[in-house]
Amino acid sequence: MSLRVLHATTTFAPAYRVGGPTYSLEGLVVHLCKKGASVRVLTTNSDGWDLLPPMPHGWVDWKGVPVRYLKRWAAPAETPEFFVHALRETSKADVVHVSGLYSTSPVQALVAAKLLRRPVVFSPRGTLQPAALDFGPSSKKRAWLRVMRGLLRTVALFHATSDIEAAAIVRVLGPAVRVEVIPNGTDLPVESTVNAIRSGRSARPIIGFLGRIHRIKALENLIAAGGLLRNRGFDFEMHLAGPFEDPSYRSELDLAARHAVISDRLTFLGEVERDTKTAFYARSRLIVLPSRSENFGNATIEALAHGTPVVASRGTPWAQLEKWGAGHWVDNSPASLASAIEVYLRDEAAALRAGELGRRQVESHYSWESVAGSMMSAYRRLLP
């Protein structure tokens, strides 16, 4: 009999405006099914602070995976009926995999699994990182953690996507918790398609960013770096792709661009859909992640899969970029970012070489087939 897995999560595809966790969870469950697991997803109709378009009642087929979208009663993902459904579905599962932290839905799934004595895998998805805990309503987050700590310590296995996230989990919950690092995966684009788009790039190189336009991404540092590069005589465009969560942050970034004198070089693209990502990555000379904190940073492996090098801040878990020769891992300051970006603005051939080296690493370590296989093995080790 196939392994039966219930995924309980606050949001699920097509709630892509939530960012990387939605894409990575969708990829995981689809490829777990391809590996032979029997997977069901219990979630809400939340799409961040908005709602998904109306979904059919009951179970819906999403790319071969049965998904049930429960009606959200309050933001961000509060659904009192989650517990009843979680209890019913947990009774049919061998393993329960919970994602998300700051709403009652994961709590209800954890309680259901505890009552029915099913092993739980818990994916914090970066919510236990120091910068994430200190960002926004930090006192409320820490109060919620105090309430949750006892329940979280009953979790059989914590899933971290990087060594940095694993260390954060242990720091918050103590050395007794069991943690396994399994990275996110990505789909590999067709190389000939990427090369065809790249051959038509404009002469002015594009510095790209893709992710939520959120203060934790520290995009003001990237914009300031752009000002330094313009002062050095470089001609470029800067494209920032992703949904805004806070209109006031957009105003701050516009002001930063005026101070850096790059308003005429800066474009906010909005949300880039899955089918336009290939064009975005292929047209960019490089991708920059200046985040204060990332547990993983899906844009890194997505960019490398397209043969596009990455400059990432030390708030991200991407020190291996330099080991691979696929980019740079630098202090999150405008000066450091500008110096790393300059390497690829000055030499397109160097950018192409770095991107090719990065693509090889993604092929070897971050394919969805490999990631889903690692997760299946982790599930099986929890069974009697």
FENFENDA-V771616 format. One record per residue. N is the residue number from 1. PSI is psi in whole degrees, 0 to 359 (* if undefined). Layout:
BEGIN
N|PSI  N|PSI
END
This chain:
BEGIN
1|141  2|155  3|128  4|121  5|128  6|122  7|122  8|122  9|151  10|323  11|153  12|164  13|140  14|38  15|61  16|342  17|344  18|335  19|206  20|318  21|325  22|313  23|316  24|322  25|319  26|311  27|320  28|309  29|324  30|318  31|337  32|319  33|320  34|335  35|355  36|0  37|151  38|103  39|137  40|146  41|123  42|124  43|190  44|174  45|23  46|141  47|73  48|232  49|356  50|185  51|150  52|160  53|157  54|131  55|150  56|149  57|144  58|202  59|136  60|140  61|119  62|100  63|39  64|1  65|127  66|127  67|138  68|122  69|107  70|149  71|127  72|133  73|327  74|151  75|150  76|331  77|48  78|120  79|96  80|330  81|356  82|322  83|316  84|315  85|322  86|320  87|315  88|314  89|328  90|325  91|339  92|359  93|154  94|326  95|143  96|127  97|115  98|134  99|141  100|157  101|314  102|55  103|173  104|344  105|311  106|326  107|315  108|321  109|320  110|318  111|317  112|317  113|321  114|317  115|322  116|6  117|47  118|138  119|142  120|133  121|131  122|126  123|104  124|337  125|44  126|356  127|346  128|6  129|144  130|314  131|324  132|322  133|327  134|351  135|141  136|218  137|72  138|323  139|323  140|320  141|314  142|327  143|318  144|320  145|322  146|322  147|321  148|341  149|315  150|318  151|320  152|330  153|353  154|354  155|134  156|324  157|130  158|133  159|117  160|148  161|355  162|164  163|324  164|317  165|322  166|316  167|322  168|320  169|314  170|321  171|322  172|320  173|352  174|160  175|349  176|343  177|148  178|127  179|138  180|135  181|118  182|116  183|168  184|162  185|179  186|158  187|143  188|122  189|162  190|123  191|321  192|326  193|315  194|315  195|324  196|319  197|317  198|325  199|340  200|13  201|150  202|162  203|330  204|115  205|149  206|127  207|119  208|154  209|139  210|126  211|184  212|138  213|90  214|150  215|330  216|346  217|350  218|44  219|340  220|329  221|321  222|318  223|317  224|322  225|322  226|321  227|319  228|319  229|322  230|320  231|334  232|1  233|10  234|139  235|124  236|169  237|151  238|118  239|118  240|115  241|133  242|162  243|145  244|136  245|341  246|108  247|329  248|331  249|325  250|317  251|320  252|321  253|324  254|318  255|319  256|321  257|323  258|318  259|323  260|354  261|46  262|20  263|325  264|350  265|349  266|131  267|129  268|115  269|346  270|196  271|128  272|117  273|162  274|318  275|353  276|0  277|320  278|316  279|320  280|310  281|320  282|330  283|343  284|137  285|322  286|164  287|140  288|133  289|95  290|24  291|147  292|328  293|135  294|134  295|335  296|288  297|77  298|329  299|334  300|306  301|332  302|314  303|314  304|325  305|333  306|6  307|26  308|124  309|164  310|137  311|120  312|148  313|165  314|357  315|356  316|160  317|46  318|42  319|331  320|350  321|317  322|324  323|321  324|341  325|23  326|7  327|200  328|147  329|110  330|167  331|147  332|67  333|152  334|320  335|315  336|316  337|316  338|318  339|321  340|319  341|322  342|326  343|317  344|335  345|325  346|330  347|98  348|325  349|323  350|322  351|318  352|319  353|315  354|319  355|320  356|319  357|322  358|319  359|320  360|320  361|320  362|317  363|322  364|324  365|344  366|21  367|149  368|328  369|317  370|315  371|315  372|323  373|319  374|321  375|321  376|317  377|320  378|317  379|312  380|328  381|345  382|348  383|151  384|*
END
